[in-house]
Amino acid sequence: MGREQQRAALHSTIWKIANDLRGSVDGWDFKQYVLGFLFYRFISENMTAYLNDLVHKTGNKDFDYAGITDKEAENARKTAIQAKGFYILPSELFKNVQIKAKTNQNLNETLSQVFRHIESSAVGFDSENDLKGLFADVDVNSNKLGATVQKRNELLVKIMDAVGDLELGNFQDNSIDAFGDAYEFLMTMYASSAGKSGGEFFTPQEVSELLAKIALVDKTEVNKVYDPACGSGSLLLKFAKILGKENVRQGFFGQEINITTYNLCRINMFLHDINFEKFNIAHGDTLIDPAHWDDEPFEAIVSNPPFAVHWEGDANPLLINDPRFSPAGVLAPKSDADLAFLMHILSWLATNGTAAVVMFPGILFRVRAEQKIRKYFIDNNYIDTVIQLPANLFFGVTIATCIIVLKKSKTDNATLFIDAGKEFIHTGNKNKLSDENISKILNAFVERKSVEYFTRLVPNAEIAANDYNIAVSSYVVQEDTREIVDITQLNTKIAEIVARENALRIAIDEIINDLEGGKQ
């Protein structure tokens, strides 16, 4: 079976688990259990493979960590935590708990204890904050799973067996992609079926790829990548896929305000084999309480911040003096924090860096405070490119969004506008960027030339004269595909049709008169 066939089979099996097992549990809520147990299996196999490899290298090829006693295993605790960030006793490994799950009348309590032990194993070590609360949303005692302990345990057994039976290969045989791919597929399907509640923090993979490739033009490695509204981490992880995680030298940084999504992001990092020392994901409000002051600036920033989210704005007198926002002389409106995110991103962007940010289209042309902020960006030559995206790309959002690309070291005093509104293929009830669409947009971004009906390189003076409106439609003329009609020729044809109709009427009248005369 080829790689794509294996992937399709894996996806089919995973989605069947997600739908068949959840029973009365809402799909979006049930994802916590499928993803949580997928993560539990992954870290069990990850740590086992690591410890087995250490012992095998000493010549003991028959050693299997999963088969030794908990007492014997304690000798490996510190080594495992320092390397992997966590520790799991042999008896608490996924496969050993699964073997006894059907006969364990206290399975929910066993799992609850296992999850506590895994999280607490990191206490006092560098990985403590990265493990804290990772299983918080996998509530094995929830009434959602069943009205009684017995019912809850029956469903937990089914979930464990289903996740355990997934053919993800041996971890030693580089099954990392299978785990990560399974996670991404689940997140895509859940976001799609959950609509806005699921899609509001999930960026489609092809959009993530475009953003990352824009930020990485002419780069084969970067120091640090950052997303101030990182959601489940799909944008950050694109850098690992495109460059290789070893070429993101100092790691992956992000912040997320939603606690559940914050946990998903950290799980996602582990499932893609990004070890704890290579990521720093924080929980909190980036605009009010940013967590990475000591880590900025960042060489590559990508983000899909929430559209039209409310924030404190000028109700907080301290924000106008915040070095991230003060340069514009005005704060983004309290009802629309979009440009506050863009100001924050610009502030933390390295001099040689690139930021690619998905934005709501209203910020391109609205007046008052937002116009003044756009003036700051244009007058200081920070906006490199504005890309109009097709409509209906995002889950739960049907409108056409855009990408704003920021740079601090441009070679010209102009802004490139790209109209990619027609660059999509239609799949199901969504539009999607194909590989060809991505390549076309990326090539236009790199070439930075005006192409009729597609791109235009506009001097910033012209944008200023246009009241700092940066809507793509204001600068890229759309091709008129309407049929050209020759009015004179059309009138001649109409006259001919009218003449034929009149002749036909006369002929019909004559026939009727003849018929009526014959009856007399």
C-alpha positions in Angstrom: 0.0 0.0 0.0 1.4 3.4 -1.0 1.9 6.3 1.4 -1.2 8.2 0.2 -3.3 5.0 0.4 -2.0 4.4 3.9 -2.9 8.0 4.8 -6.4 7.7 3.3 -7.0 4.4 5.2 -5.8 6.0 8.4 -8.0 9.0 8.0 -11.0 6.7 7.3 -10.4 4.7 10.4 -9.9 7.7 12.6 -13.1 9.4 11.5 -15.0 6.2 12.0 -13.7 6.2 15.6 -14.7 9.8 16.1 -18.2 9.3 14.8 -19.1 5.7 15.9 -17.9 5.9 19.5 -18.9 9.3 20.7 -22.6 8.4 21.2 -24.4 11.3 22.8 -21.2 13.4 23.3 -21.0 16.4 21.0 -18.4 15.9 18.3 -16.5 19.0 19.2 -16.3 17.9 22.9 -15.5 14.3 22.0 -12.4 15.4 20.1 -10.7 15.9 23.5 -10.9 12.2 24.2 -9.7 11.0 20.8 -6.9 13.5 20.6 -6.0 13.0 24.3 -5.7 9.2 24.0 -3.8 9.6 20.7 -1.4 11.8 22.6 -1.2 9.3 25.6 -0.3 6.5 23.2 2.2 8.7 21.4 4.2 9.7 24.5 4.1 6.2 25.8 5.7 4.8 22.6 8.0 7.8 22.3 9.5 7.3 25.8 9.6 3.5 25.4 11.5 3.8 22.1 14.0 6.2 23.7 14.8 4.1 26.7 14.9 0.9 24.7 17.4 2.4 22.3 19.6 3.5 25.2 19.8 0.0 26.6 20.0 -1.7 23.2 23.2 0.3 22.5 24.8 -1.3 25.6 24.4 -4.7 23.9 21.2 -5.8 25.6 19.0 -6.2 22.5 16.2 -8.1 24.3 15.4 -5.3 26.7 11.9 -3.9 26.6 11.0 -1.1 29.0 7.3 -2.0 28.8 8.0 -5.5 30.3 10.0 -4.5 33.4 8.6 -3.7 36.8 7.8 -0.2 38.1 10.4 -0.7 40.8 13.1 -1.6 38.2 12.1 1.3 36.0 12.6 4.0 38.7 16.3 4.1 37.8 15.4 5.6 34.4 13.1 8.3 35.7 15.6 11.2 35.8 17.2 10.3 32.5 13.8 10.1 30.8 12.5 13.4 32.2 15.7 15.3 31.2 15.5 14.0 27.7 11.7 13.8 27.0 10.3 16.1 29.6 8.0 13.5 31.3 8.1 10.0 32.7 5.7 7.1 32.5 6.0 4.0 34.6 5.8 0.6 32.7 2.5 -0.3 34.3 1.1 3.1 33.2 2.1 2.9 29.6 -0.8 3.1 27.1 -0.5 -0.5 25.9 -0.2 -2.0 29.4 -3.3 0.0 30.6 -5.1 -1.0 27.5 -4.5 -4.8 28.0 -6.2 -4.7 31.4 -8.8 -2.1 30.5 -11.8 -4.4 29.9 -11.4 -6.1 33.3 -10.6 -2.9 35.2 -13.8 -1.8 36.9 -12.0 1.3 38.1 -10.5 2.2 34.6 -11.6 5.9 34.9 -9.8 6.3 38.2 -6.7 4.4 36.8 -6.6 6.7 33.8 -7.1 9.8 36.0 -4.2 8.7 38.2 -2.0 8.0 35.2 -2.6 11.4 33.7 -1.8 13.1 37.1 1.4 11.1 37.3 2.6 12.0 33.9 2.0 15.7 34.5 3.5 15.7 38.0 6.6 13.8 36.8 7.8 17.1 35.3 7.5 19.1 38.5 10.8 20.6 39.4 12.3 20.1 35.9 12.6 22.5 32.9 9.6 20.9 31.3 7.2 21.5 34.2 5.2 24.3 32.5 5.1 22.4 29.2 3.4 19.4 30.8 1.2 21.2 33.3 -2.6 20.7 32.5 -2.0 18.8 29.3 -4.7 16.3 30.2 -7.0 18.8 31.8 -9.6 18.5 29.1 -9.6 14.7 29.0 -12.1 14.3 31.9 -12.5 10.6 32.3 -15.1 11.1 35.0 -17.4 13.3 33.0 -21.1 12.5 32.8 -20.9 13.2 29.1 -19.3 9.8 28.7 -22.1 8.0 30.5 -24.5 8.3 33.4 -22.7 5.6 35.5 -19.1 4.6 36.1 -19.8 1.4 34.3 -21.1 3.2 31.2 -18.2 5.7 31.3 -15.7 2.8 31.5 -17.3 0.9 28.7 -16.8 3.9 26.4 -13.3 4.5 27.6 -12.4 0.9 26.8 -13.8 1.4 23.3 -11.7 4.6 22.8 -8.5 3.0 24.0 -9.0 -0.1 21.8 -9.8 2.0 18.8 -6.8 4.3 19.3 -4.6 1.4 20.2 -5.6 -0.5 17.0 -4.7 2.3 14.7 -1.9 1.2 12.4 0.7 3.9 13.1 3.7 1.7 12.6 6.5 1.1 15.1 7.8 4.4 16.6 11.3 3.3 15.9 10.4 3.1 12.2 9.7 6.8 12.0 6.0 6.8 12.7 6.1 10.4 13.8 4.4 11.6 10.6 1.6 9.1 11.1 0.8 10.5 14.6 1.1 14.1 13.5 -0.9 13.5 10.3 -3.6 11.7 12.3 -3.8 14.8 14.6 -4.1 17.2 11.7 -6.8 15.2 10.0 -8.8 15.1 13.2 -8.5 18.8 13.7 -9.5 19.5 10.2 -12.6 17.3 10.3 -13.7 18.5 13.7 -13.2 22.2 12.7 -15.2 21.5 9.5 -18.1 19.8 11.2 -18.2 22.2 14.2 -18.4 25.3 12.0 -17.3 28.6 13.7 -16.9 27.0 17.1 -14.2 24.7 15.8 -12.8 26.7 12.9 -12.2 30.0 14.7 -8.8 28.9 15.8 -7.9 26.4 13.1 -6.2 27.6 9.9 -6.6 25.3 6.9 -3.3 23.5 6.1 -2.9 25.0 2.6 -3.3 28.5 4.0 -0.8 27.7 6.7 1.6 26.5 4.0 1.3 29.7 2.0 1.9 31.9 5.0 4.9 29.9 6.1 6.4 29.9 2.6 6.0 33.7 2.3 7.8 34.1 5.6 10.6 31.8 4.5 11.4 33.2 1.1 15.2 33.1 0.6 15.6 31.3 4.0 16.8 27.8 4.6 16.8 28.2 8.4 15.5 30.6 11.0 16.3 31.3 14.6 12.8 31.5 16.1 9.2 31.4 14.7 6.3 33.0 16.4 2.5 33.2 16.4 0.8 35.5 18.8 -2.6 33.8 18.4 -1.4 30.3 17.8 -4.6 28.3 18.2 -3.8 24.6 17.9 -0.4 25.3 16.4 -0.9 24.3 12.8 0.8 27.5 11.5 3.9 27.1 13.6 4.3 23.5 12.7 4.4 24.3 9.0 7.9 25.7 9.5 9.0 22.2 10.8 7.5 20.6 7.7 9.0 23.0 5.2 12.4 23.6 6.8 12.8 20.5 9.1 12.5 21.1 12.8 16.3 21.1 13.2 16.4 24.3 11.0 14.2 26.2 13.4 17.2 26.6 15.6 15.9 28.2 18.8 12.4 26.9 18.5 8.7 27.6 18.2 7.0 30.4 20.2 3.3 31.2 20.6 0.5 32.4 22.8 -3.1 31.4 23.0 -6.0 32.8 25.1 -8.3 29.8 25.0 -7.2 27.2 27.6 -8.5 24.2 25.7 -6.8 25.3 22.5 -3.6 26.1 24.4 -3.6 22.5 25.6 -4.2 21.2 22.1 -1.3 23.3 20.7 1.1 21.8 23.2 -0.2 18.3 22.5 0.3 19.0 18.8 3.9 20.0 19.4 4.6 16.7 21.1 2.8 14.7 18.5 5.0 16.2 15.8 8.1 15.2 17.9 8.9 18.8 18.8 10.5 18.2 22.2 9.7 20.4 25.2 12.9 22.4 25.0 12.1 23.4 21.4 8.8 25.1 22.1 7.4 27.8 24.3 3.7 28.0 24.1 2.1 30.4 26.7 -1.5 30.8 27.9 -3.0 34.3 28.1 -4.0 37.5 26.3 -1.3 38.5 23.9 -2.5 42.1 23.5 -2.8 42.8 27.3 -0.3 40.4 28.8 2.3 39.2 26.2 4.4 36.3 27.4 7.5 36.6 25.2 9.1 39.9 26.0 12.4 38.2 26.7 12.3 36.2 23.4 11.5 38.8 20.8 12.4 39.8 18.1 11.4 37.0 15.8 12.7 36.3 12.3 9.5 34.7 11.0 6.0 35.5 12.3 2.8 34.0 11.0 -0.7 34.4 12.4 -4.4 34.1 11.9 -5.7 36.3 14.8 -9.4 36.3 15.7 -11.5 38.6 13.5 -13.1 41.7 15.1 -12.4 40.5 18.6 -13.1 43.1 21.4 -10.2 44.4 23.6 -9.6 47.1 26.2 -8.3 49.6 23.7 -8.4 53.2 24.9 -10.4 52.1 28.0 -7.0 51.1 29.4 -4.9 54.3 29.7 -1.7 52.3 29.9 -2.0 50.8 26.4 -1.3 54.1 24.5 2.1 54.1 26.1 2.8 50.5 25.4 5.9 50.4 23.0 4.0 48.0 20.7 1.1 50.4 20.1 2.4 53.9 20.9 4.2 54.5 17.5 0.9 54.8 15.6 -0.3 57.5 18.1 -3.7 55.8 18.3 -5.2 52.5 19.4 -7.3 50.1 17.4 -11.0 50.4 18.2 -12.3 48.5 21.2 -14.7 46.5 19.0 -12.0 45.5 16.5 -8.6 44.5 17.7 -7.3 43.3 14.3 -4.8 46.1 13.8 -3.7 45.9 17.5 -2.5 42.4 16.6 -0.7 43.8 13.5 1.0 46.5 15.6 2.1 43.9 18.1 3.5 41.7 15.3 5.4 44.6 13.7 6.9 45.5 17.1 8.2 42.0 17.6 9.4 41.4 14.1 13.2 41.3 13.5 14.8 43.8 11.2 15.6 41.1 8.7 12.3 39.2 9.3 9.0 38.7 7.5 5.5 38.5 9.0 2.5 37.0 7.1 -0.8 37.6 8.8 -4.4 36.7 7.8 -6.6 39.8 8.3 -10.3 40.7 8.1 -10.9 42.8 5.0 -12.6 45.7 6.8 -9.3 46.9 8.2 -8.1 47.7 4.7 -10.4 50.6 4.2 -12.2 51.6 7.3 -11.6 55.2 8.5 -10.9 57.0 11.8 -8.4 55.1 14.1 -7.8 52.3 11.7 -7.0 54.7 8.9 -4.4 56.4 11.1 -2.8 53.1 11.9 -2.6 52.3 8.2 -1.0 55.7 7.7 1.7 54.7 10.2 2.3 51.5 8.3 2.5 53.0 4.8 4.4 56.2 5.8 7.1 54.0 7.4 7.1 51.6 4.5 6.3 48.5 6.6 3.6 46.9 4.4 5.3 44.8 1.8 2.3 43.0 0.2 -1.5 42.8 0.5 -3.0 39.6 -0.9 -6.7 39.2 -1.6 -7.7 35.6 -0.8 -10.7 33.7 -2.2 -13.9 33.5 -0.3 -15.0 30.5 1.8 -11.5 29.2 2.6 -11.9 29.1 6.3 -14.1 27.0 8.5 -17.1 28.9 9.8 -16.1 32.0 7.7 -17.4 32.4 4.2 -16.1 35.9 3.4 -13.0 36.6 1.5 -10.0 37.4 3.8 -6.6 38.8 3.0 -3.0 38.4 3.9 -0.8 41.3 5.0 2.9 40.8 4.7 5.1 43.1 6.9 8.9 43.8 6.5 11.1 46.4 8.2 13.9 46.3 5.5 12.3 46.8 2.1 14.3 47.7 -1.0 11.5 49.9 -2.5 9.0 52.4 -1.3 6.0 50.7 -2.7 3.4 48.1 -1.8 2.5 45.0 -3.9 -1.1 44.1 -4.3 -2.1 40.6 -5.4 -5.7 39.7 -6.4 -5.8 35.9 -5.7 -9.6 35.9 -5.3 -10.0 33.5 -8.2 -7.1 31.2 -7.2 -8.9 28.2 -5.7 -10.4 24.8 -6.4 -13.8 23.8 -5.0 -13.9 20.7 -2.8 -17.1 19.8 -1.0 -18.7 22.9 0.4 -15.4 24.8 0.8 -12.9 26.5 -1.5 -9.3 25.4 -1.2 -5.9 26.6 -2.4 -4.3 24.0 -4.7 -0.5 23.5 -5.0 -0.7 25.4 -8.3 -2.6 28.3 -6.7 0.0 28.5 -3.9 2.8 28.5 -6.4 1.2 31.2 -8.5 0.7 33.5 -5.5 4.1 32.8 -4.1 5.8 33.5 -7.5 4.0 36.8 -7.8 5.1 37.7 -4.3 8.7 37.0 -5.1 8.8 38.6 -8.6 7.1 41.8 -7.3 6.0 43.0 -10.7 2.7 44.4 -12.1 0.7 41.8 -14.1 -2.6 42.9 -15.7 -5.7 41.8 -13.7 -3.5 40.0 -11.1 -0.9 42.2 -9.4 0.2 45.8 -9.2 3.2 47.4 -7.5 1.9 50.7 -6.2 4.1 53.6 -4.9 3.2 54.4 -1.3 2.6 58.1 -2.4 -0.3 56.9 -4.4 -1.7 55.0 -1.5 -1.4 58.1 0.7 -3.2 60.1 -1.9 -6.0 57.5 -1.8 -6.6 58.1 1.9 -4.4 55.1 2.9 -6.9 52.7 1.5 -5.1 49.4 1.0 -8.0 47.2 -0.4 -6.6 45.2 -3.3 -9.6 46.0 -5.5 -8.6 49.7 -5.3 -5.4 49.0 -7.3 -5.8 45.8 -9.3 -8.4 46.1 -12.0 -10.5 43.0 -12.5 -10.8 41.7 -16.0 -14.2 42.4 -17.6 -15.3 39.0 -18.8 -18.7 40.2 -20.0 -19.5 39.6 -23.7 -19.0 42.7 -25.9 -22.3 43.4 -27.8 -22.5 45.5 -31.0 -25.6 47.6 -30.4 -26.1 48.4 -34.1 -25.8 44.8 -35.1 -28.1 43.8 -32.3 -30.8 46.3 -33.5 -30.5 45.1 -37.0 -31.1 41.5 -35.8 -34.1 42.6 -33.7 -35.6 44.4 -36.7 -35.2 41.3 -38.8 -36.9 39.2 -36.1 -39.8 41.6 -35.9 -40.2 41.6 -39.7 -40.2 37.8 -39.8 -42.8 37.8 -37.0 -45.0 40.3 -38.9 -44.8 38.2 -42.1 -45.7 35.1 -40.0 -48.7 36.8 -38.5 -49.9 37.8 -42.0 -49.5 34.3 -43.3 -51.3 32.8 -40.3 -54.2 35.3 -40.8 -54.5 34.4 -44.4 -54.7 30.7 -43.5 -57.4 31.4 -40.9 -59.4 33.5 -43.4 -59.2 30.7 -46.0 -60.4 28.1 -43.5 -63.3 30.3 -42.3 -64.3 30.9 -46.0 -64.3 27.2 -46.7 -66.7 26.6 -43.8 -69.4 29.0 -45.2 
